[in-house]
Amino acid sequence: MKNEMLSEKKLPPGEGLIDFAFPDETLPMLLEKFHRHGDIYKLNSTRSDAWTYVVSHPDLLRHVLSTNYRNYRKGVGIEVVNILLGRGLMVSEGDLWKRQRKMIQPMFHRSVLERFTALMSRCSRKVISAWQEKQRTGEVIDITEEMSQVTLNFILYALFSEDLDRLIEQQGNNPFSIVAEESARNLQFARRFRALSGLVKDMVAARQSEERRPFDLLSMMIDARDKQTGEPMPEKQLIDEVLTAVVAGHETTASALNWTWYMISQHPEVGERLQQEAAGVLGGREPTAADINHLSYTRQVIEESMRLYPPGWLLTRRALGEDEIGGYYVPPGTDLFISPYIVHRHPQFWEDPERFRPERFVPEEAAERPQGAYLAFSMGPRNCIGEAMAMQEMIIHISMVSQQLRLALIPDQPVEIEAKVNLRPKHHLYMKPEALHR
Ligand code: HEM
């Protein structure tokens, strides 16, 4: 049957052109064509002779991302990420990726994440104090900027701990703050960003010569060994992995929190339930690792926000050899687009998809959906390595703020999405911290 299908070389429906510069119209166009053509359709590209297939059904996505993942490499857009992140985990392929994934995986183990709880709380505590002051004086906060700062702070301290303080002291500022300050991800940014390599190199050298290993990701990366060869990561590889963690761990989490606060501001009853849960579980104290599992409504709110606004709105793959997806022929070199933004609105798996309803993620309801219907962190062997860390960080942040303050959206400001590398707010969002009605 399969060979027959391949020899027929039946192609999926669809026509039109995809511009890889991703102008504003791209995402609405992809969504509109999904409603017209369904689970798999094709487009021509402006840049190559190969077809681009847009795939949106969980069964087909399990095939591409799990069962037959070896037939695919990272696709369109990866060149840009490549310039930024060298051969780090996000972009590496084949044996190099496999080796690095094995060496890095233990850094995201539950026992390690537990030890990061205090740091996560500390980062949120800092912004809460500042917001409480603003609540008293009636000032407005730029929530987009604040979320960028709080998540950058966390990942930098998680990576460098005491060395970050030293660096800030030596330089008089934080050289890594360009990541939050500059939103463009162009060549110019890449050059400035890569210049940070030297700083990481110096930190590694200092730790080696002083035999100093504070508890942080950098120490774990220095001490990681390839199980087969017993070798550490080559220095250049280590630097690429550190810079990968900075970028991958910061912008996505910032965007998810930004949209979560936006959704909460639009649903006051959700804000109240969050406040109740935080009061019940935490009773005024800061979360411990053991609390995370009990903050289940907080988790559901974050998951539902990422359903409607998945920071990684587009996953791209390129077929190495030929394949068959959903009965259609996939020639080698075909570009695949998988858009969590679209999959998360698939009417077969999400009733009334535009509606914000955190209860969709109550375990009994979530269990009814097939794997692949929710892809905020992707799935399969190349899923997000930082998923548990990001979820824990976000749960701690939302619950800590919820037991102290409410954030009200300032009316009459434009709220639009920008779908470039990540799904970001096109304009910063402004909110007013308010006291809770207890
Ligand atoms: C809300 C926060 C986050 C979201 C929504 C997110 C989403 C994703 C997605 C969708 C992928 C798959 C990309 C693809 O297949 O093209 C991915 C991969 C990855 N993420 Fe995350 N991520 C988040 C946080 C983090 C954090 C905190 C870290 C690390 C500190 C991280 C590190 C990575 C890495 C290294 C990969 C590549 C994994 C591999 O290919 O083996 N992410 N992430």
Boltz pocket constraint, residues with backbone or C-beta under 6 A from the ligand:
constraints:
  - pocket:
      binder: B
      contacts: [[A, 74], [A, 89], [A, 90], [A, 91], [A, 92], [A, 101], [A, 155], [A, 244], [A, 245], [A, 248], [A, 249], [A, 250], [A, 252], [A, 253], [A, 256], [A, 310], [A, 311], [A, 312], [A, 314], [A, 315], [A, 316], [A, 375], [A, 376], [A, 377], [A, 378], [A, 381], [A, 382], [A, 383], [A, 384], [A, 385], [A, 386], [A, 387], [A, 389], [A, 390]]
      max_distance: 6.0
